[in-house]
């Protein structure tokens, strides 16, 4: 295209007509030959260039190989040919989280809940792990399995009383629920060991969940006195 000379006229003395250049006006995508869906917008926020970057999110895809198609529509309404790519989804449990990013790849857990990781991030005195609750035997990572905590009546999703967490709970070692583990918490075992769990031998003290109170329950305090739990 020859630029306008001074005066706006070309060598023939005529004023050239303005040239309209096609720009990208939108884009669409589909999966496995299905209907096309519109891309929400250009990456920079406006469809106003001759070429545009854009991104889109498909609906959840099943495990396996899929064909993803994309096409653009220019500012004159012309639709381009469809470009296709092969996308392989490795999602063994079919929960929408691919195996490489799934915190529990063998059990479906679409929410990807990871309680101990959340507690640790909020400042709790536990370390978080990368295992989601659906696969984690100790969701709050307090040293007592979910099964034991459920049996003795403490909350398997909260490591201590108060914040962070749901609050009102106690660490299984914190018998008097004061947020500190010390010799006072061992006192309830006095006169109750050995003995089978019953009305006078509380299940709450059965820290190994075998329905029998003995020295093995008390041994779990070894190395934990004193401890502040939060």
ROMARFI-382541 format. One line per field, with one value per atom (N, C-alpha, C, O): atom name; y, z, x. Coordinates in steps of 0.02 Angstrom, whole numbers, plus 50000, padded with zeros to 5 digits. Atoms other than C-alpha are relative to their C-alpha. Example, Ala and Ser with C-alpha at 12.3 -4.5 7.8 and 13.67 -1.06 7.14 Angstrom:
2
a = (N, CA, C, O, N, CA, C, O)
py = (49941, 49775, 50060, 50059, 49941, 49947, 50055, 50110)
pz = (50000, 50390, 50000, 50033, 49997, 50357, 50037, 50045)
px = (50045, 50615, 50045, 50097, 49958, 50684, 49961, 49986)
This chain:
230
a = (N, CA, C, O, N, CA, C, O, N, CA, C, O, N, CA, C, O, N, CA, C, O, N, CA, C, O, N, CA, C, O, N, CA, C, O, N, CA, C, O, N, CA, C, O, N, CA, C, O, N, CA, C, O, N, CA, C, O, N, CA, C, O, N, CA, C, O, N, CA, C, O, N, CA, C, O, N, CA, C, O, N, CA, C, O, N, CA, C, O, N, CA, C, O, N, CA, C, O, N, CA, C, O, N, CA, C, O, N, CA, C, O, N, CA, C, O, N, CA, C, O, N, CA, C, O, N, CA, C, O, N, CA, C, O, N, CA, C, O, N, CA, C, O, N, CA, C, O, N, CA, C, O, N, CA, C, O, N, CA, C, O, N, CA, C, O, N, CA, C, O, N, CA, C, O, N, CA, C, O, N, CA, C, O, N, CA, C, O, N, CA, C, O, N, CA, C, O, N, CA, C, O, N, CA, C, O, N, CA, C, O, N, CA, C, O, N, CA, C, O, N, CA, C, O, N, CA, C, O, N, CA, C, O, N, CA, C, O, N, CA, C, O, N, CA, C, O, N, CA, C, O, N, CA, C, O, N, CA, C, O, N, CA, C, O, N, CA, C, O, N, CA, C, O, N, CA, C, O, N, CA, C, O, N, CA, C, O, N, CA, C, O, N, CA, C, O, N, CA, C, O, N, CA, C, O, N, CA, C, O, N, CA, C, O, N, CA, C, O, N, CA, C, O, N, CA, C, O, N, CA, C, O, N, CA, C, O, N, CA, C, O, N, CA, C, O, N, CA, C, O, N, CA, C, O, N, CA, C, O, N, CA, C, O, N, CA, C, O, N, CA, C, O, N, CA, C, O, N, CA, C, O, N, CA, C, O, N, CA, C, O, N, CA, C, O, N, CA, C, O, N, CA, C, O, N, CA, C, O, N, CA, C, O, N, CA, C, O, N, CA, C, O, N, CA, C, O, N, CA, C, O, N, CA, C, O, N, CA, C, O, N, CA, C, O, N, CA, C, O, N, CA, C, O, N, CA, C, O, N, CA, C, O, N, CA, C, O, N, CA, C, O, N, CA, C, O, N, CA, C, O, N, CA, C, O, N, CA, C, O, N, CA, C, O, N, CA, C, O, N, CA, C, O, N, CA, C, O, N, CA, C, O, N, CA, C, O, N, CA, C, O, N, CA, C, O, N, CA, C, O, N, CA, C, O, N, CA, C, O, N, CA, C, O, N, CA, C, O, N, CA, C, O, N, CA, C, O, N, CA, C, O, N, CA, C, O, N, CA, C, O, N, CA, C, O, N, CA, C, O, N, CA, C, O, N, CA, C, O, N, CA, C, O, N, CA, C, O, N, CA, C, O, N, CA, C, O, N, CA, C, O, N, CA, C, O, N, CA, C, O, N, CA, C, O, N, CA, C, O, N, CA, C, O, N, CA, C, O, N, CA, C, O, N, CA, C, O, N, CA, C, O, N, CA, C, O, N, CA, C, O, N, CA, C, O, N, CA, C, O, N, CA, C, O, N, CA, C, O, N, CA, C, O, N, CA, C, O, N, CA, C, O, N, CA, C, O, N, CA, C, O, N, CA, C, O, N, CA, C, O, N, CA, C, O, N, CA, C, O, N, CA, C, O, N, CA, C, O, N, CA, C, O, N, CA, C, O, N, CA, C, O, N, CA, C, O, N, CA, C, O, N, CA, C, O, N, CA, C, O, N, CA, C, O, N, CA, C, O, N, CA, C, O, N, CA, C, O, N, CA, C, O, N, CA, C, O, N, CA, C, O, N, CA, C, O, N, CA, C, O, N, CA, C, O, N, CA, C, O, N, CA, C, O, N, CA, C, O, N, CA, C, O, N, CA, C, O, N, CA, C, O, N, CA, C, O, N, CA, C, O, N, CA, C, O, N, CA, C, O, N, CA, C, O, N, CA, C, O, N, CA, C, O, N, CA, C, O, N, CA, C, O, N, CA, C, O, N, CA, C, O, N, CA, C, O, N, CA, C, O, N, CA, C, O, N, CA, C, O, N, CA, C, O, N, CA, C, O, N, CA, C, O, N, CA, C, O, N, CA, C, O, N, CA, C, O, N, CA, C, O, N, CA, C, O, N, CA, C, O, N, CA, C, O, N, CA, C, O, N, CA, C, O, N, CA, C, O, N, CA, C, O, N, CA, C, O, N, CA, C, O, N, CA, C, O, N, CA, C, O, N, CA, C, O, N, CA, C, O, N, CA, C, O, N, CA, C, O, N, CA, C, O, N, CA, C, O, N, CA, C, O, N, CA, C, O, N, CA, C, O, N, CA, C, O, N, CA, C, O, N, CA, C, O)
py = (49941, 50000, 50062, 50068, 49939, 50169, 50053, 50066, 49950, 50302, 50062, 50076, 49938, 50463, 50050, 50061, 49946, 50598, 50064, 50067, 49935, 50775, 50023, 50018, 49977, 50847, 49946, 49960, 50054, 50676, 49972, 49937, 50026, 50635, 49955, 49963, 50043, 50498, 50031, 50087, 49973, 50518, 50014, 50050, 49988, 50515, 50059, 50075, 49943, 50662, 49980, 50022, 50024, 50555, 49987, 49970, 50014, 50537, 49926, 49905, 50072, 50352, 49990, 50029, 50018, 50271, 49968, 49934, 50032, 50216, 49924, 49896, 50073, 50034, 49971, 49990, 50034, 49926, 49934, 49890, 50060, 49794, 49954, 49976, 50047, 49638, 49990, 49982, 50013, 49616, 49940, 49922, 50055, 49471, 50029, 50075, 49976, 49495, 49953, 49969, 50049, 49339, 49932, 49923, 50068, 49156, 49951, 49969, 50052, 48993, 49935, 49926, 50064, 48820, 49944, 49957, 50057, 48646, 49940, 49943, 50061, 48474, 49940, 49931, 50063, 48309, 50010, 49969, 49989, 48384, 50026, 50028, 49975, 48454, 50072, 50100, 49932, 48624, 50050, 50038, 49949, 48779, 50046, 50062, 49952, 48894, 50060, 50053, 49940, 49074, 50010, 49994, 49980, 49128, 50065, 50111, 49941, 49257, 50066, 50116, 49937, 49387, 49991, 49940, 50002, 49427, 50004, 50029, 50001, 49406, 50071, 50081, 49931, 49595, 50038, 50098, 49968, 49631, 50026, 50046, 49972, 49686, 49965, 49951, 50027, 49610, 50059, 50087, 49940, 49750, 49996, 50047, 50007, 49679, 49951, 49913, 50047, 49584, 49929, 49881, 50065, 49441, 50009, 50062, 49994, 49406, 49936, 49880, 50056, 49295, 49992, 50042, 50011, 49215, 49933, 49890, 50063, 49077, 49983, 50026, 50023, 48973, 49938, 49905, 50059, 48838, 49954, 49975, 50047, 48683, 49977, 49988, 50034, 48595, 49939, 49919, 50058, 48447, 49945, 49927, 50052, 48313, 49932, 49928, 50068, 48126, 49977, 50006, 50028, 48024, 49974, 49940, 50025, 47988, 50055, 50108, 49955, 48076, 50038, 50009, 49957, 48222, 50044, 50059, 49953, 48333, 50068, 50074, 49932, 48519, 50042, 50046, 49958, 48634, 50074, 50092, 49927, 48823, 50032, 50009, 49961, 48948, 50073, 50088, 49928, 49137, 50029, 50002, 49964, 49258, 50071, 50105, 49933, 49418, 50054, 50040, 49943, 49590, 50006, 50045, 50001, 49557, 49942, 49934, 50057, 49401, 49936, 49886, 50061, 49276, 49953, 49975, 50051, 49115, 49961, 49939, 50036, 49033, 49925, 49901, 50072, 48850, 49981, 50019, 50023, 48750, 49967, 49921, 50031, 48711, 49951, 49967, 50050, 48555, 49980, 49980, 50026, 48491, 49940, 49935, 50060, 48326, 50014, 50033, 49991, 48338, 49934, 49904, 50063, 48187, 50017, 50052, 49988, 48191, 49937, 49884, 50055, 48079, 50015, 50049, 49988, 48079, 49933, 49918, 50068, 47904, 49994, 49947, 50005, 47941, 50040, 50040, 49966, 48050, 50058, 50072, 49946, 48195, 50070, 50120, 49935, 48334, 50029, 50081, 49977, 48355, 49949, 49890, 50046, 48280, 49970, 50001, 50037, 48153, 50039, 50037, 49963, 48265, 50055, 50077, 49946, 48397, 49977, 50017, 50026, 48285, 49981, 49942, 50017, 48275, 49933, 49911, 50068, 48107, 49967, 49961, 50021, 48031, 49934, 49918, 50065, 47863, 50002, 49953, 49993, 47926, 50067, 50119, 49939, 48052, 50051, 50036, 49945, 48218, 50066, 50101, 49939, 48362, 50063, 50107, 49940, 48490, 50005, 50059, 50002, 48437, 50026, 50058, 49976, 48474, 49969, 49908, 50023, 48461, 50038, 50093, 49964, 48506, 50018, 50076, 49983, 48494, 50054, 50095, 49948, 48599, 50068, 50118, 49937, 48732, 50023, 50083, 49982, 48726, 50029, 50079, 49978, 48744, 50070, 50112, 49935, 48891, 50054, 50113, 49952, 48974, 50011, 50051, 49990, 48958, 49948, 49958, 50053, 48797, 49966, 49969, 50033, 48698, 49929, 49881, 50064, 48556, 50015, 50071, 49992, 48528, 49974, 49923, 50023, 48514, 49949, 49948, 50047, 48374, 50009, 50049, 49991, 48356, 49952, 49949, 50051, 48219, 50028, 50053, 49975, 48268, 49957, 49899, 50035, 48219, 49932, 49885, 50063, 48083, 49942, 49884, 50053, 47986, 50003, 49963, 49987, 48049, 49967, 49981, 50034, 47940, 50046, 50031, 49953, 48090, 50070, 50106, 49939, 48241, 50063, 50108, 49941, 48366, 49993, 50038, 50013, 48288, 50012, 50040, 49989, 48291, 49938, 49937, 50061, 48116, 49947, 49894, 50048, 48030, 49991, 50041, 50012, 47948, 50024, 50033, 49979, 48003, 49949, 49967, 50052, 47836, 50004, 49997, 49994, 47857, 50062, 50058, 49939, 48036, 49995, 50019, 50009, 47992, 49957, 49970, 50047, 47849, 50033, 50020, 49972, 47951, 50067, 50094, 49940, 48106, 50065, 50118, 49938, 48232, 50010, 49963, 49983, 48319, 49983, 50012, 50017, 48239, 50054, 50046, 49945, 48402, 50062, 50116, 49943, 48515, 49975, 49931, 50027, 48490, 50023, 49989, 49972, 48598, 50040, 50052, 49956, 48703, 50070, 50089, 49931, 48879, 50004, 49955, 49987, 48957, 49978, 49976, 50009, 48910, 49934, 49893, 50061, 48774, 50017, 50076, 49990, 48750, 50022, 50048, 49976, 48787, 49952, 49912, 50041, 48702, 49929, 49891, 50068, 48545, 49996, 50047, 50009, 48470, 49948, 49902, 50051, 48375, 49940, 49949, 50058, 48196, 49998, 49971, 50000, 48221, 50054, 50052, 49943, 48380, 49984, 50009, 50023, 48301, 50055, 50052, 49946, 48461, 50059, 50112, 49951, 48561, 50070, 50118, 49933, 48705, 50023, 50076, 49981, 48708, 49983, 50000, 50019, 48640, 49927, 49907, 50070, 48459, 49997, 50015, 50004, 48429, 49943, 49904, 50056, 48312, 49998, 49945, 49998, 48369, 49956, 49927, 50040, 48281, 49925, 49886, 50071, 48115, 49979, 49920, 50016, 48125, 49959, 49916, 50039, 48056, 49924, 49885, 50071, 47887, 49968, 49907, 50026, 47871, 49958, 49981, 50044, 47723, 49968, 49932, 50027, 47678, 49952, 49923, 50048, 47573, 49946, 49960, 50022, 47435, 49991, 49980, 50010, 47421, 50008, 50050, 49995, 47394, 50063, 50086, 49941, 47545, 49985, 49938, 50006, 47564, 50067, 50118, 49938, 47694, 50036, 50097, 49969, 47723, 50003, 50029, 49997, 47702, 50032, 49997, 49963, 47837, 49982, 49974, 50012, 47801, 50057, 50046, 49943, 47975, 49988, 50018, 50014, 47906, 49944, 49929, 50058, 47760, 50022, 50018, 49967, 47839, 49952, 49975, 50047, 47679, 49964, 49919, 50024, 47639, 49924, 49894, 50073, 47459, 49980, 49921, 50011, 47478, 49974, 49939, 50021, 47447, 50054, 50074, 49949, 47576, 49967, 49926, 50027, 47534, 50047, 50103, 49958, 47600, 50022, 50073, 49982, 47601, 50066, 50103, 49936, 47746, 50057, 50111, 49949, 47843, 50012, 50068, 49994, 47809, 50050, 50078, 49953, 47916, 50072, 50115, 49933, 48067, 50008, 50064, 49997, 48023, 50049, 50045, 49951, 48168, 50057, 50102, 49948, 48277, 50047, 50094, 49958, 48354, 50042, 50014, 49961, 48501, 50019, 50024, 49977, 48552, 50050, 50037, 49952, 48705, 49985, 49981, 50017, 48665, 50059, 50088, 49945, 48797, 49987, 50027)
pz = (50000, 50000, 50000, 50042, 50007, 49945, 50049, 50052, 49953, 50081, 49965, 49908, 50028, 50051, 49992, 50040, 50007, 49977, 50031, 50047, 49975, 50041, 49959, 49898, 50035, 49998, 49995, 49976, 49998, 50014, 49933, 49929, 50065, 49828, 49975, 49994, 50029, 49730, 49935, 49918, 50061, 49567, 49945, 49898, 50050, 49468, 50018, 49983, 49979, 49563, 50034, 50045, 49968, 49645, 50075, 50095, 49928, 49830, 50012, 49998, 49989, 49878, 50050, 50097, 49952, 49966, 50060, 50054, 49940, 50145, 49993, 49964, 50003, 50164, 50067, 50119, 49939, 50292, 50007, 49964, 49987, 50367, 50046, 50097, 49959, 50436, 50067, 50070, 49933, 50622, 50029, 50006, 49966, 50736, 50038, 50077, 49966, 50796, 50052, 50089, 49951, 50901, 49986, 49936, 50009, 50921, 50032, 50077, 49975, 50955, 50010, 49979, 49988, 51019, 50005, 50020, 49988, 51024, 50022, 50018, 49978, 51091, 49967, 49967, 50032, 50997, 49949, 49944, 50055, 50852, 50020, 49979, 49977, 50958, 49979, 49939, 50018, 50945, 50024, 50074, 49982, 50951, 50054, 50056, 49947, 51102, 49991, 49970, 50009, 51100, 50054, 50113, 49951, 51183, 50033, 49998, 49966, 51317, 49977, 49974, 50021, 51257, 49984, 49999, 50016, 51194, 50065, 50116, 49940, 51316, 50026, 50086, 49979, 51317, 50013, 50028, 49982, 51343, 49942, 49951, 50057, 51167, 49936, 49924, 50067, 50995, 49953, 49925, 50040, 50900, 49962, 49939, 50034, 50823, 49941, 49936, 50056, 50665, 50023, 49990, 49969, 50777, 50075, 50103, 49930, 50955, 50038, 50012, 49955, 51100, 50038, 50056, 49960, 51190, 50036, 50018, 49963, 51314, 50017, 50019, 49982, 51362, 50044, 50045, 49957, 51485, 49977, 49972, 50021, 51428, 50061, 50118, 49947, 51529, 50021, 49983, 49978, 51630, 49947, 49919, 50051, 51513, 50032, 50084, 49974, 51541, 49987, 49946, 50007, 51556, 49929, 49902, 50067, 51387, 49953, 49976, 50051, 51224, 49968, 49951, 50029, 51154, 49946, 49946, 50053, 51000, 50015, 50021, 49986, 51036, 49937, 49909, 50060, 50891, 50017, 50063, 49992, 50878, 49932, 49883, 50062, 50745, 50018, 50071, 49988, 50730, 49950, 49896, 50042, 50658, 49992, 50041, 50008, 50578, 50003, 50008, 49992, 50585, 49944, 49949, 50054, 50420, 50006, 49965, 49990, 50490, 49967, 49970, 50033, 50394, 50053, 50098, 49952, 50489, 49971, 49914, 50024, 50476, 50001, 50027, 49994, 50455, 50073, 50111, 49931, 50616, 50009, 49973, 49981, 50692, 50057, 50103, 49948, 50800, 50036, 50007, 49959, 50939, 50039, 50053, 49962, 51032, 50074, 50091, 49928, 51221, 50035, 50027, 49962, 51332, 50073, 50104, 49930, 51501, 50040, 50028, 49955, 51634, 50067, 50109, 49940, 51770, 50021, 50006, 49985, 51840, 50039, 50030, 49959, 51965, 49973, 50001, 50034, 51848, 50038, 50030, 49959, 51970, 49972, 50004, 50031, 51852, 50015, 49986, 49985, 51927, 49969, 49987, 50033, 51817, 50051, 50101, 49952, 51902, 50025, 50085, 49981, 51902, 50050, 50086, 49954, 52002, 50054, 50097, 49954, 52100, 50066, 50067, 49935, 52287, 50026, 50080, 49984, 52290, 49934, 49920, 50068, 52116, 49993, 49938, 50006, 52157, 50028, 50021, 49972, 52246, 49977, 49985, 50025, 52169, 50056, 50105, 49952, 52265, 49963, 49965, 50041, 52152, 50038, 50008, 49962, 52292, 50020, 50038, 49983, 52325, 50071, 50083, 49931, 52511, 50034, 50031, 49964, 52612, 50066, 50070, 49937, 52793, 50034, 50056, 49963, 52869, 49964, 49996, 50038, 52729, 50015, 50023, 49986, 52761, 50072, 50084, 49931, 52950, 50007, 50041, 49996, 52930, 49969, 49997, 50032, 52811, 50043, 50038, 49957, 52940, 50066, 50108, 49941, 53075, 50055, 50110, 49950, 53165, 50013, 49972, 49981, 53255, 49972, 50008, 50035, 53129, 49933, 49909, 50067, 52967, 49949, 49961, 50052, 52809, 49955, 49950, 50048, 52684, 49933, 49928, 50067, 52501, 49985, 49929, 50009, 52527, 50018, 50073, 49987, 52511, 50051, 50062, 49947, 52645, 49977, 50017, 50024, 52535, 50004, 50005, 49996, 52545, 50064, 50074, 49941, 52712, 50061, 50078, 49941, 52866, 50061, 50110, 49944, 52979, 49971, 49958, 50037, 52903, 50032, 49997, 49967, 53035, 50019, 50048, 49990, 53048, 50072, 50084, 49929, 53238, 50034, 50095, 49972, 53260, 50019, 50042, 49985, 53286, 49939, 49911, 50061, 53143, 50006, 50061, 50001, 53090, 50035, 50070, 49968, 53148, 50076, 50109, 49927, 53324, 50025, 50075, 49977, 53338, 49998, 50043, 50004, 53280, 50057, 50087, 49947, 53406, 50069, 50109, 49932, 53557, 50007, 50062, 49997, 53510, 49987, 49999, 50021, 53452, 49925, 49889, 50069, 53285, 49955, 49964, 50044, 53148, 49951, 49915, 50046, 53050, 50036, 50005, 49961, 53188, 50050, 50091, 49959, 53278, 50072, 50116, 49932, 53432, 50012, 49967, 49983, 53524, 49971, 49961, 50024, 53459, 49928, 49892, 50069, 53299, 49992, 50041, 50059, 53169, 50004, 50048, 49999, 53129, 50020, 50028, 49984, 53174, 50071, 50087, 49931, 53359, 50044, 50019, 49952, 53516, 50006, 50048, 49999, 53483, 50044, 50065, 49962, 53579, 49966, 49933, 50019, 53532, 50045, 50104, 49958, 53594, 50065, 50115, 49938, 53721, 50050, 50108, 49958, 53789, 50035, 50013, 49968, 53908, 50031, 50030, 49968, 53997, 49954, 49976, 50052, 53835, 50018, 50013, 49984, 53891, 49951, 49961, 50050, 53740, 50018, 49981, 49978, 53837, 50024, 50060, 49977, 53863, 50055, 50044, 49944, 54033, 50046, 50029, 49955, 54183, 50022, 50041, 49980, 54224, 49954, 49975, 50048, 54066, 50012, 49988, 49986, 54129, 50062, 50070, 49938, 54296, 49991, 50033, 50007, 54227, 49995, 50005, 50004, 54203, 50069, 50076, 49933, 54389, 50024, 50023, 49975, 54458, 49945, 49960, 50055, 54286, 49955, 49909, 50041, 54213, 50046, 50100, 50062, 54173, 50009, 50064, 49997, 54130, 49932, 49892, 50062, 53987, 49999, 50051, 50007, 53920, 50021, 49996, 49978, 54009, 50030, 50018, 49973, 54104, 50045, 50051, 49954, 54228, 49969, 50000, 50036, 54102, 49932, 49883, 50060, 53971, 49936, 49934, 50067, 53788, 49980, 49942, 50017, 53776, 50017, 49986, 49979, 53863, 49959, 49968, 50038, 53741, 49937, 49881, 50055, 53631, 49945, 49891, 50054, 53535, 49974, 49933, 50025, 53510, 50000, 49951, 49994, 53571, 50054, 50073, 49949, 53701, 50066, 50103, 49937, 53843, 50021, 49982, 49975, 53950, 50036, 50082, 49967, 53999, 49990, 49966, 50002, 54007, 49929, 49919, 50070, 53816, 49981, 49939, 50013, 53813, 50031, 50002, 49965, 53938, 49965, 49964, 50034, 53841, 49942, 49923, 50056, 53699, 50021, 49979, 49976, 53810, 50002, 50011, 49995, 53808, 49949, 49890, 50045, 53736, 49981, 49944, 50018, 53724, 50058, 50051, 49941, 53899, 50015, 50023, 50017, 53901, 49926, 49894, 50070, 53732, 49998, 50027, 50013, 53684, 49931, 49882, 50063, 53549, 49976, 50013, 50029, 53433, 49926, 49892)
px = (50043, 50000, 50045, 50090, 49960, 50072, 49974, 49914, 50023, 50067, 49975, 49995, 50026, 49973, 50057, 50095, 49950, 50087, 49973, 49914, 50025, 50076, 49941, 49941, 50060, 49906, 49947, 49891, 50049, 49823, 49981, 49930, 50018, 49824, 50056, 50114, 49949, 49913, 50024, 50006, 49970, 50009, 49949, 49964, 50052, 49847, 49955, 49908, 50040, 49778, 49936, 49892, 50061, 49646, 50013, 50068, 49995, 49613, 49982, 49926, 50015, 49629, 49944, 49936, 50053, 49482, 50032, 50084, 49973, 49513, 49997, 49950, 49996, 49563, 49978, 50005, 50022, 49471, 50038, 50033, 49962, 49584, 49961, 49935, 50037, 49502, 50034, 50095, 49975, 49523, 49963, 49909, 50033, 49482, 49941, 49948, 50060, 49304, 49974, 49927, 50023, 49284, 50031, 50066, 49974, 49328, 49952, 49914, 50044, 49239, 50040, 50093, 49967, 49286, 49948, 49890, 50043, 49213, 50043, 50104, 49966, 49258, 49969, 49908, 50022, 49248, 49945, 49899, 50047, 49152, 49932, 49887, 50064, 49012, 49988, 50026, 50017, 48930, 50053, 50086, 49951, 49038, 49973, 49913, 50016, 49040, 50045, 50102, 49961, 49099, 50052, 50040, 49948, 49261, 49978, 49958, 50026, 49216, 50029, 49994, 49970, 49340, 50073, 50103, 49929, 49513, 50041, 50017, 49958, 49657, 50013, 50018, 49987, 49687, 49936, 49938, 50064, 49502, 49960, 49903, 50037, 49453, 50020, 50079, 49986, 49436, 50012, 49965, 49987, 49525, 50066, 50092, 49936, 49683, 49994, 49945, 49999, 49728, 50014, 49995, 49991, 49783, 49988, 50005, 50017, 49726, 50018, 50013, 49993, 49771, 49934, 49903, 50061, 49625, 50006, 50047, 50000, 49590, 49928, 49884, 50067, 49440, 50006, 50058, 50002, 49391, 49944, 49887, 50051, 49300, 49960, 49980, 50036, 49168, 50043, 50087, 49960, 49238, 50000, 49948, 49992, 49305, 50012, 50045, 49990, 49301, 50072, 50108, 49933, 49459, 50009, 49965, 49986, 49538, 50024, 50047, 49975, 49582, 49943, 49891, 50052, 49481, 50030, 50090, 49981, 49488, 49969, 49908, 50024, 49476, 50009, 50064, 49998, 49434, 49992, 49956, 50007, 49454, 49994, 50023, 50004, 49406, 49987, 49960, 50009, 49404, 49950, 49938, 50048, 49278, 50027, 50040, 49971, 49343, 49946, 49887, 50045, 49267, 49949, 49901, 50049, 49176, 49951, 49907, 50045, 49092, 50022, 49986, 49976, 49197, 50030, 50066, 49978, 49234, 50059, 50057, 49940, 49405, 49988, 49938, 50000, 49439, 50013, 50043, 49991, 49438, 50068, 50086, 49935, 49608, 49986, 49948, 50013, 49612, 50065, 50120, 49946, 49722, 49974, 49914, 50017, 49724, 50016, 50072, 49992, 49699, 49988, 49935, 50007, 49729, 49988, 50028, 50019, 49644, 50016, 49986, 49984, 49721, 49967, 49995, 50040, 49589, 49970, 49912, 50019, 49580, 49936, 49898, 50060, 49443, 49941, 49887, 50054, 49341, 49969, 49909, 50029, 49320, 50012, 49995, 49988, 49373, 50068, 50086, 49931, 49548, 50048, 50047, 49955, 49683, 50048, 50064, 49960, 49794, 50061, 50077, 49940, 49948, 49986, 50031, 50018, 49853, 49951, 49932, 50050, 49733, 50032, 50081, 49970, 49769, 49976, 49995, 50022, 49681, 49980, 49921, 50014, 49696, 49962, 49939, 50035, 49615, 49930, 49893, 50067, 49458, 49971, 50003, 50030, 49339, 49988, 49955, 50010, 49345, 50002, 50053, 50000, 49292, 50020, 50050, 49985, 49311, 50074, 50097, 49929, 49493, 50014, 50065, 49993, 49469, 50061, 50070, 49940, 49630, 50003, 50031, 50010, 49593, 50065, 50073, 49939, 49767, 50041, 50073, 49965, 49841, 49969, 50004, 50035, 49708, 50013, 50023, 49986, 49736, 50071, 50081, 49930, 49925, 50007, 50042, 49997, 49902, 49970, 49988, 50033, 49791, 50037, 50016, 49959, 49924, 49993, 50017, 50007, 49876, 50067, 50112, 49938, 50011, 50002, 50018, 49994, 50003, 50033, 50032, 49972, 50094, 49950, 49917, 50044, 49994, 50034, 50095, 49972, 50017, 49964, 49917, 50028, 49975, 49943, 49919, 50052, 49845, 49932, 49922, 50068, 49662, 49964, 49982, 50036, 49538, 49973, 49969, 50030, 49462, 50048, 50027, 49949, 49626, 50041, 50086, 49959, 49693, 49970, 49912, 50025, 49676, 49998, 49964, 49999, 49710, 49992, 50040, 50014, 49625, 50029, 50050, 49973, 49683, 50073, 50103, 49928, 49857, 50022, 50076, 49984, 49854, 50029, 50039, 49970, 49926, 49949, 49969, 50052, 49759, 49956, 49932, 50038, 49666, 49928, 49902, 50070, 49494, 49956, 49908, 50040, 49426, 50003, 49952, 49993, 49496, 49963, 49927, 50033, 49435, 49924, 49890, 50073, 49261, 49976, 49923, 50021, 49254, 50001, 49957, 49995, 49311, 49965, 49959, 50041, 49211, 50035, 50006, 49968, 49340, 49990, 49972, 50014, 49329, 50059, 50113, 49944, 49436, 50020, 50069, 49986, 49432, 50026, 50030, 49976, 49499, 50052, 50036, 49946, 49665, 49998, 50025, 49999, 49633, 49936, 49896, 50056, 49505, 50014, 50072, 49992, 49475, 50024, 50027, 49976, 49541, 50072, 50109, 50043, 49591, 49963, 49975, 50041, 49468, 49929, 49912, 50070, 49287, 49988, 49934, 50005, 49320, 49960, 49920, 50037, 49256, 50025, 50000, 49975, 49355, 50062, 50089, 49939, 49499, 50044, 50019, 49953, 49655, 49986, 49973, 50015, 49628, 50040, 50016, 49960, 49769, 49978, 49996, 50020, 49688, 49933, 49881, 50061, 49562, 49958, 49897, 50038, 49514, 49987, 49964, 50016, 49501, 50022, 49983, 49975, 49611, 50054, 50084, 49951, 49726, 50071, 50117, 49932, 49875, 49998, 49952, 49994, 49928, 50052, 50110, 49955, 50005, 49978, 49934, 50013, 50000, 49927, 49901, 50071, 49823, 49957, 49908, 50038, 49762, 50007, 49966, 49991, 49830, 49959, 49944, 50035, 49737, 49937, 49923, 50062, 49572, 50012, 49965, 49987, 49659, 50009, 50007, 49988, 49690, 49940, 49883, 50052, 49592, 49957, 49910, 50041, 49525, 50037, 50008, 49962, 49666, 50029, 50053, 50032, 49660, 49925, 49900, 50072, 49477, 49968, 49989, 50037, 49356, 49958, 49935, 50041, 49264, 49929, 49898, 50070, 49097, 49979, 50012, 50026, 48997, 50050, 50048, 49951, 49140, 50070, 50116, 49935, 49282, 49987, 49974, 50023, 49249, 50036, 50097, 49972, 49273, 50047, 50095, 49958, 49350, 50073, 50117, 49931, 49506, 50032, 50091, 49977, 49523, 50037, 50010, 49964, 49657, 50023, 50041, 49984, 49696, 49938, 49943, 50065, 49511, 49994, 49972, 50008, 49518, 49951, 49946, 50052, 49380, 50027, 49993, 49969, 49501, 50050, 50094, 49955, 49590, 50058, 50049, 49940, 49769, 50058, 50050, 49941, 49945, 50017, 50051, 49984, 49956, 49966, 49992, 50032, 49833, 50040, 50047, 49962, 49938, 50067, 50092, 49935, 50098, 49997, 50048, 50006, 50030, 50017, 50028, 49981, 50069, 50076, 50101, 49927, 50254, 50029, 50015, 49970, 50354, 49954, 49974, 50048, 50198, 49984, 49945, 50013, 50199, 50063, 50117, 50060, 50195, 49998, 50050, 50009, 50124, 49942, 49889, 50055, 50022, 49972, 50009, 50033, 49896, 49959, 49920, 50041, 49824, 49990, 49957)
